Amino acid sequence: MIGSGRLRFAANVLRAAGVDSFGVTSATFDSVTATRPGAAPLWVDLRTESATEQAYADGVAVVRRAEIRCRWNSAQALALTEKDRIQVRGRTFRILGIQNLDEADMVAVIECEEVV
């Protein structure tokens, strides 16, 4: 189990607004947690893992990776997938993968990349 003291940050889950007539996912995202009035926010623990440089167009982009942990049942209640985004402390993260830690249905480990 993850202690409530470790979940220090309230997070906002963003989901793609929809798909266009060609089936392409929209580039705009709407808040999922805001559409659940009265529901508790998603509380998470944010751990920054690494930052690397990557060639991008005519310059260099910094790619920051992070690990976000939350309760498994909270991630399940929001139907969190790799297509979603998470906002924590004003930073937006693209979800790369979601793991059920030790297959115990207690902790969700979300591997992310910061969207700059």
Long-range contacts (C-beta under 8 A, 24 or more apart in sequence): 1-106, 1-107, 2-45, 2-69, 2-70, 2-71, 2-106, 2-107, 4-43, 6-45, 6-69, 7-43, 7-44, 7-45, 7-69, 7-70, 7-71, 8-43, 8-45, 8-46, 9-43, 9-44, 9-45, 9-46, 9-88, 9-89, 10-41, 10-42, 10-43, 10-44, 11-41, 11-42, 11-43, 11-44, 11-68, 11-70, 11-86, 11-87, 11-88, 12-41, 12-42, 12-86, 12-87, 12-88, 13-42, 13-78, 13-80, 13-84, 13-85, 13-86, 13-87, 14-84, 14-85, 14-86, 14-87, 14-92, 15-83, 15-84, 15-85, 16-83, 16-84, 25-83, 29-85, 32-78, 32-84, 33-78, 42-70, 42-74, 42-75, 42-78, 42-86, 43-70, 43-71, 43-74, 44-68, 44-69, 44-70, 44-86, 44-88, 45-69, 45-70, 46-88, 46-89, 61-116, 62-116, 63-113, 63-114, 64-113, 64-114, 64-116, 65-111, 65-112, 65-113, 65-114, 66-93, 66-112, 66-113, 66-114, 67-109, 67-110, 67-111, 67-112, 68-93, 68-109, 68-110, 68-112, 69-101, 69-107, 69-108, 69-109, 69-110, 70-107, 70-108, 70-110, 71-106, 71-107, 71-108, 72-100, 72-101, 72-104, 72-105, 72-106, 72-107, 72-108, 73-105, 74-108, 75-108, 75-110, 80-108, 80-110, 85-115, 86-110, 86-112
